[in-house]
Amino acid sequence: MPRPQDVVEMENHAENREYVLEQVAKKGSLLEFACDELKNDKEVVLEAIKNNPEALEFASDTLKMDREVVFESVQSVGWTYCYAKENLLEDRELLMAGLKCTGQILYFASPTMRDDKEVVLEAVKNKGIIVKYASSRLKNDLEVGITAMTQNKKCYEFLSEGLKKHDKILEILNG
């Protein structure tokens, strides 16, 4: 199967900053075919992410450590939080922005964030089953349990043994 013309053109001009900047503004995913130097150019990467937040995947590791760059992507699609580097995993505001889009990213959160009740509540509101990645303490929290169970009764298996016996949890399970 022939390569798409825009990809061929990008590969041919991969080191031309002006060309790359113009193209990623129209189609952010073309960042994949830019040279490494431009994948490390903050302006180019931000332009790509503004067009397509998923373009974060193709940014340099250095820019995946840059809060502004990662936030621009995560606030739009959430799941790109998985590309955030370790230095950003304790950034509560960044994580909360992503959780508003998808609770699934709690999986990538640090142990500290998995033990933050507000963070976990935001995650389970969006995707109840993600309670399985909450800290043990929060798997035993009634408010977290009710929120998760209200969203998805299958969460029951991930709650603490004590919480599984709570009247309110059983009411939701059997209701």
ABEGO torsion letter per residue (X at the ends): XBBBAAAAAAAAAAABAAAAAAAAAABAAAAAABBAAAAABAAAAAAAAAABAAAAAABBAAAAABAAAAAAAAAAAGAAAAABBAAAAABAAAAAAAAAABAAAAAABBAAAAABAAAAAAAAAABAAAAAABBAAAAABAAAAAAAAAABAAAAAABBAAAAABAAAAAAAAX
